[in-house]
Amino acid sequence: MLEQFSKSPSLLSVTDYEEHIWMLQLQQPEQVNRRFNLWKVNQGLDIQLLIKAIQDIIKTTPDLNVRYTFSDEGDLYKYPFDDHSACLELKKSNTEQVFEQVATLKAQSWNAEFHPPFFTSLVETEQDYFLILALHPILDESYQKSDFIQAIQNRYQQYSPNNMPLVLTEIDISHHLDTSFAKAPQQPNQTYVSEIILEEFRNTLAEPEMSQHDDFFDFGGHSLLATRIIGNLLNKHGIEIQFNDFFKSPSAADLAQYAFVKSAKTEKSTLQSVDKAPLTLAQDFLWQAYSAFDFSPIYNLPFAVEFLAEINEDIFFQAFTDIVERHAGLRTIFNSANGQTYQQVVPTSELQQFKWFWNSAESKDATLASEASYKFDLTCELPLRIRLIRNAQGRQTLSFLVHHMVIDEWSLNTIMADLAHAYLDRSNAQAPNWKAPAQSILDFSLLQQKQGINQDHLNYWTNLLTGATKGLSLLVSEHELNAEKEKPPVQWLELKFAPEMHEKLLTFSRQHSSSIFAVLYTAIANALQQQGDLKDIVIGTSASGRTDPEFFDTVGYFTTMVAHRTQFSASDSFQSLLHNISTMINTSMAYADIPINHIQNALGMSADEGLLFDVFIHIHSNNALNGALKTPQGQNLPYRQILPERDESMFGLHFEIMENVIDGQHQLSMIITYQAHRFPTATVQSICEKIKATLAQI
């Protein structure tokens, strides 16, 4: 690594390798080419900090700014050069000319007597900064490209007052640097780009009447759908959009201003459907945790809804069978052999061998609670149990119990949408006609195994979290702890907000290029800081983990658990804290394919240390468990979610933000589940009061 170097004497001896490269450069310069790489720098960059970071690397690494010369005795030496400006330049340019800048630099000759082997160029365009790095092969014996990038990122974060990471997105420039050094292709005009973005908006939101200037979020857009659009734009059209830009410019016309059009679309991976595969990285983390809890029901997802109108249970069974047949993950069993766990798809022809559906006549002694506590044996039974139960009022309630190994929240939305489609078709005595087949998570597993872990993404998280305070410590009185001794170890309470709170937070978040989730996240972090006089805190949240658009509609466990470090300063206003947190979360989404166990391992944590964080925050937006089935006669069969009891939690404090639309009205609430032996009720109530006080001032 490049973090520690001592000062060098004025003349330095060279290695045999350096002498060989020097001689080759002198005699056959066409065989010794400097290597050029290009990165796009994250928005919100402090350019002066980046300059300082690069200058420090140059100053503390003498090999980067040396010149080569002969001594009077005819021996080859190198000597440090005091003027560091030869290694760093600042330029202004247009985005479409960045590739031309690289080509121009590459065309320049290099002379060991006059030029440094290390060179960086910071190019400022209308909206972005780009970093060009040029390395001469004479450095290859001691350094790699990744060493320099890692060192620059470390220095930048070290100097940043808020410990913000430097995010560098590498851009493939090989297509643009042919021997003719042709100019980079012109970027398409913004009108063309905005039309493509608008078409993706319309398709994703099912809003064909959206216009160029309509707000993405006004039409039901949210972060998960933004992820889908970003992926589609990049993979289908070669248009790169940053996650932060959705909140700054949420219309197609405005978003086009921030688009970067690459030279080629991302090639689609060749997918071959399989029936057996290893676990994905995310599944592997969950399986390890599941094993640590002795395969208990802690990872059961006990979804439940109440039907407000009578449904046909035979048709419902047919429709759900269609769903299980369509989505292979729902008919998967898990087995281990030779230290590795595999997932195996049950063929549709064998489904009748498994009992997974019970109608209300079969469920007279069953309750939602008894279903929720069921202990799956995933080695020999399907990972879901669908049961209809009559409640005390005679209404049908649905217990939809599914194991977390095969589903995440995105999957739930897919299932409920497909169920509505299948129920309507089966009501017409027809099998459902799907627009496209559903990809299997087993196919994704093989693709991910082939690609491996993205080291740059892993480095992002280690840069962000190195030195962070682990867990959460709050001062709690003995009296408060004693009050919890006779109560359940895990408890929960609901923080309800007035109907106007949703519109209030929406307006405030728009004013600050943020989101309702980020505002509430910041309010929670701020309350915890006040409660414990914290200097910093690591908070966990979830990310979709769906990095490939081919799998956006796949049912499976893709979600990654990510950790964000927030540092507090006495001078921070709520608005500045919100800006820092919003930028951090949105920037991190592009790197959120790395499961937390790999991040913690890279940080030097052992598996038995548990999680880096005690606090977990996530949002349930536009909950799919509030909706309606339809009949051929146009009748709605509405259903409403029944909140499950919460008697287990792997987090000390778990904040669930519930953002629902019921009968066209937005509803906002927060459920806090807590380990009462660590964070007693009085403490949690105090935190809630601080959250409410903060929101009241907005």
Phi, psi and omega in degrees: 000173190246022190273337184228122176215145176266165181287150185256157172291170185293328176242133183237138177287156180251156178276168177300323180296315180298319180295321178297313181294321179299316181293319178297320178298322182287319187267323182225069186300336180292343180268355182237097184249136172295145179260134182245137175226150185231134176232143168268133185264144182299148176289154186088007181295140168264102188297326180294324177294322179294318177300315180298318180298315181293318179300320179295320178298317180296316183293323185266001178233086188304329183299339186283335185232057179248163171234154183250136182207164175269143173278173179298335180275359178088013178265149180276130177228166170234153180219145180290146181249129189283332183277105184281350182294340179291344182259355185213127176230154175243132180223155171248143183201177171266151182305318184290349181257004182298316180296325178295324177300317179296316181298322179296316179296319181295329182285344182286140178285158181235133181234123185297339181279337187239341188242143177284152178283353181237131181213137176231145176230125175259117184252120177263124176250190184302324186232344189224168168247146175235144178248122174255130179239126178243125181235131176273143181302344180296344177272349192298333182296331186243341188223154172237159179307316183298330178299316182291316181297316179298317181295318178297316179297318180297315180295316180301313181294324179298322182277341183291127181299331180256013178059030181287135180285155172268117182259121180243121179256110183288139181245130179289117183249003185300325182294335188264350187248056176281176188295340179276349182052044179296154178296148176296147180298147179294142176289138176302153181290161187295329180297316178299315181294317182295328177294321177293316179298316180299319180297322177292321175303309184299316182291317184289320183269356184054046180233081185294344183266002179301145179249175182303329187255007177286144182280127179307319185281338177290342183252026176091008179290147176210181190298323180296319179289327175298321177300317179299314183294318178302315180295317180295318180298318182288314187281325183269331188233355182069023181257121182260127178234137176274145183301321180301330186293334179298327182273335177279324186218078190274017173251158181299319182296315181287322182295329180299334179295335183258001183285143173241118184267118179280167184287335182214152176287155176290129181291140177288141176284144176282120184254134178234116185296133180230162180252351180217136182200159172293172175287151170289171178300318180292317178297321181298318176299315181295321180296320178298316178294318178301317178296320181296332176268020176058037176055039180282175179286012185299334179257019167290142172247097185271071178293146179209141176224155174251128176276129181271356174217156185289132174254158175276113188290329177293316178294321179299318178297316178300316182295318181290328174298320176302320181293315181295324177289322182291318186254103187299332181299332181282350176236051182243139172245162187234133178218153181245143177208134178055040176079006179234139179263136180240156172247136185233126179280132173278125179300148180299332180292345182254004183300325183295347178282351184246138174263116182221355181230134177230128175278177186294331178293335179268002191237028186294331181259001183269152175227165176299322181294317180294324177292316183300329183269005181297138179259110180291148164247092188288355178281342186216002178225157180295151186275026177213153176223117180252120184222129173264132184229138174276129178273184185299334179271002180085001179281150176282131172241145181253121167265112180248087182266125181219147181275142185298338181300339187240009185205149168227183186295322176301318179299321181300318178299318179297315182298313184292325176293317179293325180296317178298319179296314182292322181296318179295316180295318180292330175295336176266014180060036179233148170286146181296143178253103183276143180294326181206153176292154179268127176292153181262146177293339176295323176295320178297322180301314180293321178296316180294321178298322179292321183283326182076183181280133179283109185295324178297321179292319177297319178298323178304313184289322179293324175298319183291326193252351179300129179085002182287151176286128182277139174070199181217125177242120176239142177290123182231133182283156177298325179298317179296320179292320179297328181294344183262354190297326182266006183255165177301147182294332177242126181229170178210155174218160182245130176256107183264144180246151178297153183306327183282351183297323181300311181295323179297312181290326178297314179298314180298317182295322178296320180299334184247023177049047185228203181219163176301319179301313182294323178296313180291322175302314180295321178297321178294312180300319179296318179295319179294322177298316179295321182294323186242008182050052188279146172269327175203167178206144172255126181239135177269151172208178183248150174232153188297328181072004183264090185270349182241119181302338179300338186246016180298329182255017178276135174274123181173174178267099177255338190304134172253145175267120183243158184236133179239135178260125176247127176254142185252147176227143181299336182274355182291131166271168177298322181295319180290323176296319178298316180300314181297316182291317179300313180298316181298311182295312184295319178297322186290340184300331179288348183244010192273024177267002182262116179297153187297329181294325177289324178294314181294325177296319178293335177277358179089012179273142176272161184297328183280001177279352182077200183276155179291339186234154174257340186253133179229132181232129170209168186239140170255103186254135181049057186308123182289349179275006169240108184188210182202143165272163180232151175256164178300337179277001179088008180282136174275139174242082189289153175221151181230143181293141169255118182293134180283156170291147181240104181238007174219146177203134177271359180246147176295316177226120183239114181257117176250116178270124183252110179244104185239159171240111181244121181052040177081000182251133178284135177233139183227131177208174180219131176251127180246115174258136187214149175277102192292338179287346177250320181234088186295165185305318181300321178293316180296320178296322177296319177298318179298320179297322178292322177298313181297321180296320178296313182293331179293335182273351181288000000 
